[in-house]
Amino acid sequence: MTFYIETERLLLRELRLSDLEGMFTLDSDPEVHKYLGNKPVKTIDESQKILESVLKQYKERGIGRFAVIEKDSGDFVGWSGLRLNTEYNMNGFTRYYDVGYRLMKRFWGKGYATESGKASVDYAFNCMKLPEVYATTEFGNQASHNALLKIGLYYVEDFYFEQEQVNLRWYKMTSP
Ligand SMILES: CC(C)(COP(=O)(O)OP(=O)(O)OC[C@H]1O[C@@H](n2cnc3c(N)ncnc32)[C@H](O)[C@@H]1OP(=O)(O)O)[C@@H](O)C(=O)NCCC(=O)NCCS
């Protein structure tokens, strides 16, 4: 399965094992993990397992997060895109598509979460024909909250995520 989406400044393609170094840089940064449970990875092996699990999702679920590449530089920016959640009970939902993103710090504040997120919801509605997509953020993650609203999702409500004992926010977007 090959994904390839081009936006004004970014390429979105499937993650590959060769993205390992970029994934480790991304996930070993404590600031990136501030609103992700404060558990940055410590070893490259952990990043390898994360990558392998995404590749498995492409095969088994037909979708997974996309790698984000900056067109001008060719640099790995992070990931963005859709995921079919089947593992967690989130606000009463156990099987749903969510939109998410995780970018390296040096690329924050350039509108890349918004740009890649818009391409992802477009893909969800126009290519996958999904009726709706959802998203969650940790309470207090203002950057992500703002990006989700700019992408076109609306904030529904807050809920308590028992498994991680944390307050999360729940967002939704319905196919236009
Ligand atoms: C959340 C994240 C993806 C945002 O990426 P980004 O590319 O910087 O976001 P954008 O540039 O598209 O910004 C979207 C909006 O949020 C605003 N914003 C960005 N950072 C902000 C911050 N720290 N506080 C408040 N607003 C912020 C932007 O100004 C923009 O709104 P505007 O156009 O009206 O000014 C990025 O900070 C990140 O990767 N964080 C770590 C991982 C993470 O928390 N992921 C989300 C988990 S739910």
The ligand as a MOL file (V3000), in Angstrom:
LIG
                    3D

  0  0  0     0  0            999 V3000
M  V30 BEGIN CTAB
M  V30 COUNTS 48 50 0 0 0
M  V30 BEGIN ATOM
M  V30 1 C 0.6990 20.2810 18.5380 0
M  V30 2 C 1.6440 20.5240 17.3720 0
M  V30 3 C 1.5260 19.3840 16.3790 0
M  V30 4 C 1.2490 21.8540 16.7040 0
M  V30 5 O 1.9950 21.9590 15.5190 0
M  V30 6 P 2.2430 23.3440 14.7660 0
M  V30 7 O 2.6400 22.9940 13.3670 0
M  V30 8 O 3.1550 24.1810 15.5550 0
M  V30 9 O 0.7740 23.9670 14.7490 0
M  V30 10 P 0.2910 25.1020 13.7420 0
M  V30 11 O 1.4660 25.9430 13.3610 0
M  V30 12 O -0.4900 24.4610 12.6280 0
M  V30 13 O -0.6310 25.9780 14.6800 0
M  V30 14 C -2.0190 25.8380 14.7620 0
M  V30 15 C -2.5890 26.9710 15.5790 0
M  V30 16 O -2.1980 26.8060 16.9170 0
M  V30 17 C -1.4990 27.9830 17.3700 0
M  V30 18 N -0.4110 27.5530 18.2590 0
M  V30 19 C 0.7060 26.9070 17.9020 0
M  V30 20 N 1.4590 26.6850 19.0100 0
M  V30 21 C 0.7860 27.2200 20.0460 0
M  V30 22 C 1.0270 27.2890 21.4500 0
M  V30 23 N 2.1320 26.7560 22.0020 0
M  V30 24 N 0.0990 27.8830 22.2390 0
M  V30 25 C -1.0240 28.3890 21.7090 0
M  V30 26 N -1.3170 28.3570 20.3900 0
M  V30 27 C -0.4210 27.7760 19.5680 0
M  V30 28 C -0.9650 28.6190 16.1260 0
M  V30 29 O -0.7430 29.9790 16.3520 0
M  V30 30 C -2.0450 28.3130 15.1310 0
M  V30 31 O -3.1100 29.2400 15.2050 0
M  V30 32 P -3.0850 30.6150 14.3460 0
M  V30 33 O -2.8060 30.2220 12.9270 0
M  V30 34 O -4.4320 31.1620 14.5840 0
M  V30 35 O -1.9910 31.4350 14.8910 0
M  V30 36 C 3.1190 20.5960 17.8240 0
M  V30 37 O 3.2250 21.5810 18.8170 0
M  V30 38 C 3.6240 19.2690 18.3730 0
M  V30 39 O 4.0520 18.3870 17.6350 0
M  V30 40 N 3.5840 19.1270 19.7300 0
M  V30 41 C 4.0730 17.9130 20.3900 0
M  V30 42 C 3.2240 16.6920 20.1490 0
M  V30 43 C 1.7640 16.9260 20.4610 0
M  V30 44 O 1.4160 17.5000 21.4930 0
M  V30 45 N 0.9090 16.4450 19.5710 0
M  V30 46 C -0.5090 16.5720 19.6940 0
M  V30 47 C -1.0510 15.5550 20.5950 0
M  V30 48 S -2.8090 15.7150 20.7830 0
M  V30 END ATOM
M  V30 BEGIN BOND
M  V30 1 1 1 2
M  V30 2 1 2 3
M  V30 3 1 2 4
M  V30 4 1 2 36
M  V30 5 1 4 5
M  V30 6 1 5 6
M  V30 7 2 6 7
M  V30 8 1 6 8
M  V30 9 1 6 9
M  V30 10 1 9 10
M  V30 11 2 10 11
M  V30 12 1 10 12
M  V30 13 1 10 13
M  V30 14 1 13 14
M  V30 15 1 14 15
M  V30 16 1 15 16
M  V30 17 1 15 30
M  V30 18 1 16 17
M  V30 19 1 17 18
M  V30 20 1 17 28
M  V30 21 1 18 19
M  V30 22 1 18 27
M  V30 23 2 19 20
M  V30 24 1 20 21
M  V30 25 1 21 22
M  V30 26 2 21 27
M  V30 27 1 22 23
M  V30 28 2 22 24
M  V30 29 1 24 25
M  V30 30 2 25 26
M  V30 31 1 26 27
M  V30 32 1 28 29
M  V30 33 1 28 30
M  V30 34 1 30 31
M  V30 35 1 31 32
M  V30 36 2 32 33
M  V30 37 1 32 34
M  V30 38 1 32 35
M  V30 39 1 36 37
M  V30 40 1 36 38
M  V30 41 2 38 39
M  V30 42 1 38 40
M  V30 43 1 40 41
M  V30 44 1 41 42
M  V30 45 1 42 43
M  V30 46 2 43 44
M  V30 47 1 43 45
M  V30 48 1 45 46
M  V30 49 1 46 47
M  V30 50 1 47 48
M  V30 END BOND
M  V30 END CTAB
M  END
